[in-house]
Amino acid sequence: MAALETLPEDADKKKRVIIESPLLYAPKKKFRVGQVRDTIAAVLKEKLKGLVYDPETSPGVARDLADSIKSDLKDLEFERYKLVVQVVIGEVRGQSMQMASRCFWDLETDDYAEATYNDGNVFGVGVVFGMFLL
């Protein structure tokens, strides 16, 4: 989008063009960690409550959880954000589990949220990364 601006009359009547970038460099609505965490927790609780762990069906359950979380997050309308959803589920047997992630991102616009669920039989971890697209 170009806007024309004329210089003072003593400037040989030349015109200067100012070009305005159509890119949005900051989000209108930032990634809200609290709301995203609540959404993840609600989906994990709803879908995993009373579930008996089965190693044969758990990959499909994890995919369904990730799809449900992403679908619910679309209602929060994070415009121009890339949302990456990761879900891990497993059987509780007294074991420990460690997760780690690394990413290059803009500290001003990008963030992540996580939530966990554990009912003594099944555990679930959901992580959502929100990265603003320039």
Secondary structure as UniProt FT lines:
FT   STRAND          2..6
FT   TURN            9..10
FT   TURN            12..13
FT   STRAND          15..19
FT   HELIX           33..48
FT   TURN            49..50
FT   TURN            55..57
FT   HELIX           58..74
FT   TURN            75..76
FT   TURN            79..80
FT   STRAND          81..91
FT   TURN            107..109
FT   STRAND          111..118
FT   STRAND          122..132
//
